[in-house]
Amino acid sequence: KGVKNTESPDWLKKKLIAIGLRPISALVDITNFVTFDLGRPLHVYDADKLEGNLYMRMANKGEKCKTLDEKEYVLSSDTVVIADKKKLHGIGGVMGGLESGCSMDTKNVFLEVALFDPVSVTKTGRKLNLQSDARFRFERGIDSTSIDWGVDKATELILELCGGDVSEITKSQSIFENQKIIDYDYNKTKTLGGIEITEKEQKSIL
């Protein structure tokens, strides 16, 4: 709550421009930065443009959604959407809705850090002929632990650049995965990478 959306600082603008992206505003630029820097797509809604809570559900056949690319898409019943009690606000894992997007007047935001099924995202993207940076990553599989650190990093940047107060994190579902233990050969950095790095330094880096 109480954020001040503004022009991004030079360091952020330069990073986005360097990879061919156009800086828009701090809130939007933060989501793009985290998507490319950490491979973690996320979306930030203007909370004052929402009617009640957001839900993830399947679209009704023929339901329409106007997305951030300013195009309107007609959806089928196998499409995952994000909606409030009145309208759609995004196509799950593909693109956010235009009407609830952030502007320079945005004061309160809702940060969504979700995990979408790769097969579902791929089918939706192909059916709608809609490509996006989020789809590119979700359809290849996203690290499930990135839900937690994605929230942390994006929130840290929003507070740093836009200020405001943070609420408690709301989770709709927890994902538990067994961590795998692997045998790690410290010599591989030399044999595969051609670089001599001590075991101590490798531990520090990892």
C-alpha positions in Angstrom: 0.0 0.0 0.0 1.0 3.6 -0.5 3.6 3.0 -3.3 4.7 5.8 -5.6 5.2 4.6 -9.1 7.9 6.6 -10.8 10.5 6.5 -13.5 13.1 3.8 -12.9 16.6 4.7 -11.8 19.3 4.8 -14.5 20.8 1.5 -13.4 17.6 -0.4 -14.0 16.8 1.4 -17.3 20.2 0.6 -18.6 19.9 -3.1 -17.8 16.6 -3.3 -19.6 17.7 -1.3 -22.6 20.8 -3.5 -22.9 18.6 -6.6 -23.6 16.2 -4.7 -25.9 13.4 -3.9 -23.5 11.8 -0.5 -23.2 11.6 1.0 -19.7 8.0 1.9 -18.8 7.7 2.7 -15.0 9.4 1.4 -11.9 6.7 -1.2 -11.1 6.6 -2.6 -14.6 10.3 -2.5 -15.0 10.8 -4.4 -11.7 8.7 -7.3 -13.0 10.6 -7.4 -16.3 14.0 -7.2 -14.5 13.1 -10.2 -12.2 11.8 -12.1 -15.1 15.0 -11.8 -17.1 17.5 -11.6 -14.2 16.2 -14.6 -12.2 14.0 -16.4 -14.7 11.0 -15.8 -12.5 7.9 -14.3 -14.2 5.6 -12.3 -12.0 2.8 -9.8 -12.3 1.8 -6.7 -10.4 -1.8 -5.5 -10.4 -3.2 -2.1 -9.6 -5.1 -3.2 -6.5 -7.6 -0.3 -6.8 -8.7 -1.5 -10.1 -9.8 -4.9 -8.7 -13.2 -5.8 -7.5 -12.7 -8.1 -4.4 -10.3 -11.0 -4.3 -8.4 -12.5 -7.2 -9.1 -16.2 -8.2 -7.4 -18.6 -10.5 -10.0 -20.5 -12.5 -10.8 -21.9 -15.9 -12.3 -19.5 -18.4 -15.9 -19.8 -19.5 -16.2 -20.6 -23.2 -16.2 -17.4 -25.3 -15.1 -15.3 -22.3 -12.9 -12.3 -23.4 -9.8 -10.8 -22.0 -8.0 -7.6 -23.1 -4.3 -8.1 -22.3 -1.3 -5.8 -21.9 -0.6 -5.9 -25.6 -3.9 -4.1 -26.1 -5.5 -7.0 -27.9 -8.7 -8.8 -27.0 -8.6 -12.6 -26.9 -11.6 -15.0 -27.0 -10.9 -17.8 -24.6 -11.9 -21.5 -24.5 -12.9 -23.5 -21.4 -9.5 -25.1 -21.0 -7.7 -21.7 -20.5 -6.5 -20.8 -17.0 -7.4 -17.2 -16.1 -7.0 -14.8 -13.2 -10.3 -13.0 -12.3 -12.0 -11.1 -9.6 -15.8 -11.3 -9.0 -16.6 -9.2 -12.0 -14.0 -9.6 -14.8 -10.8 -11.2 -16.1 -7.5 -9.8 -15.2 -5.1 -12.0 -17.0 -4.4 -15.3 -18.9 -2.5 -17.6 -16.6 1.2 -17.9 -17.3 0.9 -15.9 -20.6 -0.1 -12.3 -20.1 -1.7 -9.9 -17.6 -4.8 -7.9 -18.3 -4.7 -4.3 -19.5 -7.4 -2.9 -17.3 -5.7 -3.8 -14.0 -2.2 -2.8 -15.2 -0.1 -0.3 -13.3 0.2 3.3 -14.3 2.0 6.3 -12.9 -1.1 7.0 -10.7 -1.0 3.6 -9.1 -1.0 3.8 -5.3 -1.7 0.2 -4.1 -0.6 -3.0 -5.8 -1.1 -6.8 -5.6 2.0 -8.8 -6.4 1.3 -12.2 -8.0 4.0 -14.9 -8.0 2.4 -18.0 -9.4 3.3 -21.4 -10.8 1.5 -22.5 -13.9 1.5 -25.9 -15.6 3.9 -25.9 -18.6 1.6 -28.0 -20.9 -1.4 -25.8 -20.1 0.6 -22.6 -20.8 1.9 -24.0 -24.1 -1.6 -25.0 -25.3 -3.0 -21.7 -24.5 -0.2 -19.7 -26.1 -0.5 -21.7 -29.3 -4.2 -21.6 -29.5 -4.2 -17.8 -29.0 -1.1 -17.3 -31.0 0.2 -15.2 -28.1 3.9 -15.2 -27.3 5.3 -13.5 -24.2 8.4 -13.6 -21.9 6.3 -15.2 -19.2 5.0 -17.9 -21.5 8.5 -18.6 -22.8 9.6 -19.4 -19.2 6.5 -21.1 -17.8 6.2 -23.6 -20.7 9.8 -24.7 -20.1 9.3 -25.2 -16.4 9.9 -22.8 -13.5 11.7 -23.7 -10.2 9.0 -24.2 -7.7 11.1 -22.7 -4.9 11.1 -19.4 -6.9 7.6 -18.6 -5.5 9.2 -17.8 -2.2 12.4 -16.0 -3.3 10.5 -14.3 -6.2 8.1 -12.7 -3.7 11.1 -11.6 -1.6 13.2 -10.1 -4.4 10.3 -8.3 -6.1 9.0 -6.9 -2.8 12.5 -5.7 -1.9 12.8 -3.8 -5.2 9.3 -2.3 -4.9 10.1 -1.0 -1.4 13.4 0.3 -2.5 12.2 2.1 -5.6 8.5 2.9 -4.9 8.3 2.8 -1.1 5.0 1.8 0.7 4.0 -0.7 3.3 3.9 -4.5 2.8 1.1 -6.9 3.8 1.4 -10.5 4.9 2.0 -13.0 2.2 -1.1 -14.8 1.1 -0.6 -18.4 -0.3 -3.3 -20.2 -2.2 -1.4 -23.6 -2.3 1.8 -24.9 -1.0 4.1 -27.0 -3.1 6.4 -29.5 -1.4 9.2 -31.2 -3.3 11.9 -33.5 -1.9 15.3 -31.9 -2.2 17.8 -34.1 -4.1 21.3 -34.7 -2.8 23.9 -35.0 -5.6 27.5 -35.9 -5.7 29.4 -32.8 -6.7 32.8 -33.1 -8.3 34.8 -29.9 -7.6 37.3 -30.8 -10.4 34.6 -30.4 -13.1 35.1 -26.6 -13.2 38.6 -27.3 -14.5 37.9 -30.2 -16.8 34.7 -28.8 -18.2 35.1 -25.1 -17.8 38.9 -24.7 -18.1 38.9 -22.5 -14.9 40.8 -23.2 -11.7 38.6 -22.5 -8.7 39.4 -23.7 -5.2 36.9 -25.9 -3.4 36.4 -23.2 -0.7 35.7 -20.6 -3.4 33.2 -22.9 -5.2 31.3 -23.5 -1.9 31.2 -19.7 -1.4 29.9 -19.1 -4.9 27.2 -21.8 -4.7 
